[in-house]
């Protein structure tokens, strides 16, 4: 089994020691919608929340983003908050914002320290990646650098390179999510995850999407993935399972693999 590296914040592992971390998305379009999601999700004890701010109607208002993030964190207590604007080219919601405004929104969130982590795609301009790495590091915010392909699963070498690129650019966590066309593609993703987890100094997160790929959400940690995503109330990607179902599946796999 791969020696997986835990995701850390301020030098301490996230969560209560369970592995992998279970991350649940927030996709509400308004503060009221988000409050309803939190009512449904928090009793299910996720290890981390991901606020998919590309769903948020007021994403162009940085003050509203910061205020809403602060309220989410207040409600969440000790549960860390990951802020993600998923680019529409990688499966996110279309938004009427130039990338410079997106970067400025992330900068405001980091400087306000209203989130614990941010996610930004490797496909973005190198100057924007560099700027957000610098501002997040200066404010103690961890940075996930990610790659998503909703059309296919690239070959093994390409996937390993995406993980490696994230480390080279200074990420705290490297994430890869791809769409399989069949079971062999899921094996390719797991192989890449294992190799990256053995070669890199940073934690990795991976998933194969869709129904066929759902096994990666249950088994990915065996191959080195530090976290998996589950539905708390609403899904943010194809193939996500309900928190309760995923937690039960992970427990069964853990007993089989480790005897515990």
Kinemage of the C-alpha trace (Angstrom):
@kinemage 1
@onewidth
@group {chain A} dominant
@subgroup {mainchain}
@vectorlist {calphas} color= white
{ca unk a 1} P 0.000 0.000 0.000
{ca unk a 2} L 1.286 3.481 -0.860
{ca unk a 3} L 2.737 5.592 1.932
{ca unk a 4} L 0.260 8.443 1.541
{ca unk a 5} L 1.134 11.875 2.863
{ca unk a 6} L -1.590 13.602 4.866
{ca unk a 7} L -2.762 17.067 3.952
{ca unk a 8} L -1.487 19.475 6.567
{ca unk a 9} L -2.497 22.946 7.680
{ca unk a 10} L -0.082 24.932 9.810
{ca unk a 11} L 2.080 21.857 10.274
{ca unk a 12} L -0.706 19.592 11.516
{ca unk a 13} L -2.640 16.881 9.667
{ca unk a 14} L -6.194 17.836 8.720
{ca unk a 15} L -9.027 15.899 10.298
{ca unk a 16} L -9.238 13.448 13.144
{ca unk a 17} L -6.866 10.819 11.807
{ca unk a 18} L -9.259 9.097 9.403
{ca unk a 19} L -7.864 8.363 5.979
{ca unk a 20} L -8.594 9.423 3.349
{ca unk a 21} L -10.131 12.774 4.121
{ca unk a 22} L -13.730 13.142 2.997
{ca unk a 23} L -14.340 16.497 1.316
{ca unk a 24} L -17.894 17.659 0.626
{ca unk a 25} L -18.813 20.442 -1.826
{ca unk a 26} L -20.920 23.525 -1.249
{ca unk a 27} L -22.615 24.671 -4.461
{ca unk a 28} L -25.302 27.089 -3.268
{ca unk a 29} L -25.958 30.169 -5.382
{ca unk a 30} L -26.836 32.447 -2.452
{ca unk a 31} L -25.920 32.743 1.240
{ca unk a 32} L -29.345 31.315 2.090
{ca unk a 33} L -28.728 28.299 -0.161
{ca unk a 34} L -25.308 27.780 1.412
{ca unk a 35} L -26.779 27.943 4.910
{ca unk a 36} L -29.215 25.187 3.962
{ca unk a 37} L -26.371 23.074 2.618
{ca unk a 38} L -24.411 23.521 5.824
{ca unk a 39} L -27.463 22.455 7.837
{ca unk a 40} L -27.517 19.211 5.843
{ca unk a 41} L -23.776 18.589 5.598
{ca unk a 42} L -22.221 19.471 8.954
{ca unk a 43} L -24.055 16.744 10.938
{ca unk a 44} L -22.422 14.227 8.555
{ca unk a 45} L -18.979 15.226 9.886
{ca unk a 46} L -16.959 15.868 6.717
{ca unk a 47} L -13.219 16.351 7.127
{ca unk a 48} L -13.190 19.378 4.831
{ca unk a 49} L -15.629 21.613 2.964
{ca unk a 50} L -15.020 22.809 -0.581
{ca unk a 51} L -16.848 25.996 -1.485
{ca unk a 52} L -17.312 25.933 -5.239
{ca unk a 53} L -17.550 29.677 -5.577
{ca unk a 54} L -18.108 29.432 -9.348
{ca unk a 55} L -21.719 28.474 -8.454
{ca unk a 56} L -22.105 31.613 -6.301
{ca unk a 57} L -24.207 34.345 -7.906
{ca unk a 58} L -22.176 37.109 -6.222
{ca unk a 59} L -18.745 35.768 -7.184
{ca unk a 60} L -17.851 39.092 -8.838
{ca unk a 61} L -18.314 40.898 -5.500
{ca unk a 62} L -15.147 40.193 -3.523
{ca unk a 63} L -16.639 41.678 -0.362
{ca unk a 64} L -19.575 39.265 -0.604
{ca unk a 65} L -17.212 36.336 -1.179
{ca unk a 66} L -15.135 37.226 1.880
{ca unk a 67} L -18.192 37.800 4.089
{ca unk a 68} L -19.785 34.536 2.973
{ca unk a 69} L -16.567 32.578 3.470
{ca unk a 70} L -16.288 33.963 6.998
{ca unk a 71} L -19.841 32.850 7.749
{ca unk a 72} L -19.160 29.374 6.364
{ca unk a 73} L -16.067 29.084 8.551
{ca unk a 74} L -17.978 30.303 11.582
{ca unk a 75} L -20.611 27.635 11.017
{ca unk a 76} L -18.045 24.949 10.193
{ca unk a 77} L -15.981 25.404 13.340
{ca unk a 78} L -12.871 23.241 13.092
{ca unk a 79} L -13.708 21.891 9.615
{ca unk a 80} L -11.289 23.484 7.112
{ca unk a 81} L -12.625 25.396 4.112
{ca unk a 82} L -11.222 25.016 0.595
{ca unk a 83} L -12.102 27.836 -1.826
{ca unk a 84} L -12.411 26.741 -5.465
{ca unk a 85} L -13.341 28.644 -8.600
{ca unk a 86} L -13.411 25.772 -11.077
{ca unk a 87} L -12.576 27.018 -14.550
{ca unk a 88} L -15.337 26.314 -17.076
{ca unk a 89} L -12.748 24.656 -19.347
{ca unk a 90} L -12.229 22.078 -16.576
{ca unk a 91} L -15.831 21.417 -15.615
{ca unk a 92} L -16.758 24.582 -13.723
{ca unk a 93} L -19.696 26.919 -14.106
{ca unk a 94} L -19.455 29.696 -16.711
{ca unk a 95} L -18.932 33.062 -15.014
{ca unk a 96} L -18.880 36.584 -16.448
{ca unk a 97} L -15.472 37.498 -15.013
{ca unk a 98} L -12.101 38.089 -16.585
{ca unk a 99} L -9.341 35.930 -15.129
{ca unk a 100} L -7.685 39.011 -13.638
{ca unk a 101} L -10.828 39.550 -11.539
{ca unk a 102} L -10.802 35.909 -10.460
{ca unk a 103} L -7.196 36.244 -9.332
{ca unk a 104} L -8.093 39.430 -7.455
{ca unk a 105} L -10.966 37.599 -5.719
{ca unk a 106} L -8.614 34.825 -4.622
{ca unk a 107} L -6.095 37.428 -3.463
{ca unk a 108} L -8.736 39.147 -1.319
{ca unk a 109} L -9.757 35.828 0.232
{ca unk a 110} L -6.152 34.969 1.054
{ca unk a 111} L -5.399 38.377 2.512
{ca unk a 112} L -8.606 38.256 4.576
{ca unk a 113} L -7.596 34.750 5.744
{ca unk a 114} L -11.238 33.708 5.485
{ca unk a 115} L -10.397 30.280 4.008
{ca unk a 116} L -7.847 27.593 4.788
{ca unk a 117} L -6.960 26.439 1.275
{ca unk a 118} L -7.425 27.572 -2.309
{ca unk a 119} L -7.555 25.500 -5.510
{ca unk a 120} L -6.266 26.878 -8.827
{ca unk a 121} L -5.804 24.968 -12.081
{ca unk a 122} L -2.407 24.225 -13.574
{ca unk a 123} L -3.801 25.258 -16.959
{ca unk a 124} L -3.986 28.898 -15.894
{ca unk a 125} L -1.396 31.470 -16.889
{ca unk a 126} L 1.974 30.895 -15.171
{ca unk a 127} L 2.007 34.493 -13.905
{ca unk a 128} L -1.387 34.017 -12.225
{ca unk a 129} L -0.311 30.737 -10.629
{ca unk a 130} L 2.858 32.395 -9.345
{ca unk a 131} L 0.964 35.379 -7.964
{ca unk a 132} L -1.534 33.219 -6.084
{ca unk a 133} L 1.202 30.949 -4.769
{ca unk a 134} L 2.997 33.963 -3.362
{ca unk a 135} L -0.064 35.597 -1.795
{ca unk a 136} L -1.404 32.337 -0.361
{ca unk a 137} L 1.959 31.424 1.164
{ca unk a 138} L 2.365 34.912 2.622
{ca unk a 139} L -0.979 34.547 4.408
{ca unk a 140} L -0.635 30.947 5.577
{ca unk a 141} L -3.186 29.591 3.079
{ca unk a 142} L -2.445 26.171 1.572
{ca unk a 143} L -2.647 25.878 -2.204
{ca unk a 144} L -3.984 22.986 -4.244
{ca unk a 145} L -2.868 22.994 -7.875
{ca unk a 146} L -5.178 20.893 -9.979
{ca unk a 147} L -5.770 19.300 -13.368
{ca unk a 148} L -9.184 18.149 -14.614
{ca unk a 149} L -10.043 16.439 -17.875
{ca unk a 150} L -13.745 15.761 -18.434
{ca unk a 151} L -13.183 14.324 -21.911
{ca unk a 152} L -10.685 11.521 -21.388
{ca unk a 153} L -7.950 9.926 -19.299
{ca unk a 154} L -4.532 10.889 -20.663
{ca unk a 155} L -1.734 8.336 -20.670
{ca unk a 156} L 0.239 7.380 -17.573
{ca unk a 157} L 3.222 9.621 -18.279
{ca unk a 158} L 0.989 12.672 -18.776
{ca unk a 159} L -0.857 12.105 -15.500
{ca unk a 160} L 2.345 11.649 -13.519
{ca unk a 161} L 3.664 14.819 -15.148
{ca unk a 162} L 0.612 16.789 -13.988
{ca unk a 163} L 1.228 15.723 -10.381
{ca unk a 164} L 4.924 16.533 -10.728
{ca unk a 165} L 4.244 19.936 -12.271
{ca unk a 166} L 2.163 20.923 -9.252
{ca unk a 167} L 5.060 20.150 -6.914
{ca unk a 168} L 7.522 21.985 -9.173
{ca unk a 169} L 5.342 25.094 -9.061
{ca unk a 170} L 5.200 25.043 -5.258
{ca unk a 171} L 1.800 23.505 -4.548
{ca unk a 172} L 0.997 22.170 -1.094
{ca unk a 173} L -1.271 19.527 -2.672
{ca unk a 174} L -1.456 18.137 -6.229
{ca unk a 175} L -4.849 17.092 -7.591
{ca unk a 176} L -5.766 15.194 -10.771
{ca unk a 177} L -9.314 14.274 -11.879
{ca unk a 178} L -10.048 12.600 -15.218
{ca unk a 179} L -12.877 10.942 -17.115
{ca unk a 180} L -12.513 7.255 -18.004
{ca unk a 181} L -13.810 5.644 -21.167
{ca unk a 182} L -13.566 2.180 -19.604
{ca unk a 183} L -12.113 0.223 -16.668
{ca unk a 184} L -8.554 0.329 -18.053
{ca unk a 185} L -8.531 4.109 -17.701
{ca unk a 186} L -9.340 3.805 -13.999
{ca unk a 187} L -6.319 1.546 -13.578
{ca unk a 188} L -4.165 4.126 -15.374
{ca unk a 189} L -5.312 6.827 -12.946
{ca unk a 190} L -4.613 4.631 -9.923
{ca unk a 191} L -1.186 3.692 -11.300
{ca unk a 192} L -0.322 7.366 -11.769
{ca unk a 193} L -1.548 8.127 -8.257
{ca unk a 194} L 0.633 5.399 -6.783
{ca unk a 195} L 3.712 6.547 -8.681
{ca unk a 196} L 3.181 10.186 -7.722
{ca unk a 197} L 2.596 9.326 -4.070
{ca unk a 198} L 5.927 7.492 -4.024
{ca unk a 199} L 7.915 10.125 -5.915
{ca unk a 200} L 6.618 13.453 -4.630
{ca unk a 201} L 7.113 15.263 -1.342
{ca unk a 202} L 3.570 16.661 -1.265
{ca unk a 203} L 0.185 14.945 -0.795
{ca unk a 204} L -1.764 13.985 -3.896
{ca unk a 205} L -5.504 13.738 -4.530
{ca unk a 206} L -6.891 11.847 -7.486
{ca unk a 207} L -10.142 10.543 -8.861
{ca unk a 208} L -11.554 8.907 -11.934
{ca unk a 209} L -14.972 10.430 -12.551
{ca unk a 210} L -18.335 8.965 -13.546
{ca unk a 211} L -19.886 5.650 -12.584
{ca unk a 212} L -16.976 3.494 -13.764
{ca unk a 213} L -14.548 5.742 -11.931
{ca unk a 214} L -16.395 5.644 -8.623
{ca unk a 215} L -14.186 2.777 -7.457
{ca unk a 216} L -11.306 5.267 -7.349
{ca unk a 217} L -13.232 7.279 -4.767
{ca unk a 218} L -13.383 4.207 -2.529
{ca unk a 219} L -9.969 2.679 -3.313
{ca unk a 220} L -7.831 5.664 -4.262
{ca unk a 221} L -6.356 6.011 -0.793
{ca unk a 222} L -4.845 2.516 -1.114
{ca unk a 223} L -2.833 3.897 -4.041
{ca unk a 224} L -1.850 7.114 -2.290
{ca unk a 225} L -4.723 9.605 -2.695
{ca unk a 226} L -5.006 11.696 0.453
{ca unk a 227} L -8.655 12.675 0.020
{ca unk a 228} L -11.890 11.799 -1.717
{ca unk a 229} L -14.995 13.843 -2.512
{ca unk a 230} L -18.527 12.940 -1.451
{ca unk a 231} L -21.991 14.457 -1.769
{ca unk a 232} L -23.226 16.165 1.374
{ca unk a 233} L -26.342 17.623 -0.243
{ca unk a 234} L -25.539 18.383 -3.910
{ca unk a 235} L -22.909 16.935 -6.236
{ca unk a 236} L -20.174 19.014 -7.868
{ca unk a 237} L -18.802 16.299 -10.203
{ca unk a 238} L -20.029 13.074 -11.832
{ca unk a 239} L -19.578 9.899 -9.805
{ca unk a 240} L -19.599 11.456 -6.343
{ca unk a 241} L -21.236 9.219 -3.727
{ca unk a 242} L -23.256 10.244 -0.684
{ca unk a 243} L -21.148 10.826 2.427
{ca unk a 244} L -22.818 7.999 4.325
{ca unk a 245} L -22.352 5.489 1.508
{ca unk a 246} L -18.757 6.489 0.901
{ca unk a 247} L -17.848 6.340 4.592
{ca unk a 248} L -19.305 2.818 4.833
{ca unk a 249} L -17.440 1.735 1.698
{ca unk a 250} L -14.161 3.182 2.992
{ca unk a 251} L -14.606 1.354 6.293
{ca unk a 252} L -15.164 -1.943 4.478
{ca unk a 253} L -12.112 -1.426 2.274
{ca unk a 254} L -9.991 -0.426 5.266
{ca unk a 255} L -10.945 -3.607 7.156
{ca unk a 256} L -10.111 -5.718 4.129
{ca unk a 257} L -6.786 -3.987 3.435
{ca unk a 258} L -5.490 -3.360 6.943
{ca unk a 259} L -7.481 -5.744 9.122
{ca unk a 260} L -8.682 -2.808 11.239
